[in-house]
Amino acid sequence: MSFININLAMTTGGNGYKTDAYINGKEAKEVKRLKGIPAHFRGQCYQPKSKGSKQIYCI
């Protein structure tokens, strides 16, 4: 069993609200919805910014 630590923080900037995301302590970026996710899923998908990271987490 493995645990994934995802931290989201809302910050305000010059152009409104922005979500800062960190996955296991590494900065992540918001990515588009993946194909195959059920239509009723209303969450967001994030991917670590580090090079070579292909794993995407949808929460």
N, C-alpha and C positions, 0 to 999 in steps of 0.2 A: 504494500500500500504506500502510495506517495502522496504528499501534500503539496499543493501549489498555493503560494501566497500572492494574492493580487490586491494591490492598494490603489484606490482611486481617490483623487483629490480635486475638488472643484476650485479653480482660481479665477479671478477676474482680471482681465487685461484690457487693453485699449479697445478691443473689438468684441467685448462681451465676455461671456463665461467660456472657460476652457477646461477640459478634463485632463489632468495629468495622471498617467497610468504607470504603474510599476509592477512587473511580474517577477517574483522571487528576487526583489531588490534591484532589478535592471529596468531601465526606462523602456516603456512600450509605446506603440502608436496605435491609434484607432484605424481599423481597416474595414473595407466594405464587407457586407454580409456574404457568407459563403453559400454557394449553391447547395441545395439539399437540406438546408435548415427549414424546419416547419414554419409556415407563414404566421402562426400564432406566436412565435418567439419574438419578443420585443426588446431583447437585450442588445448589447453592443459586442463587437469582436475586436480583440486586441492582439498585436503581435510584438514580441520583443524587438527593439531597434538594432540589437547587435547583429553583425554580419553573419550570414549563414543560418540564421534562425528561421526555420520554416513553420514552426509550431504556432498555431493560432488558437486563442482561448476566447470563447464566447460566454458572456455572463449576463 
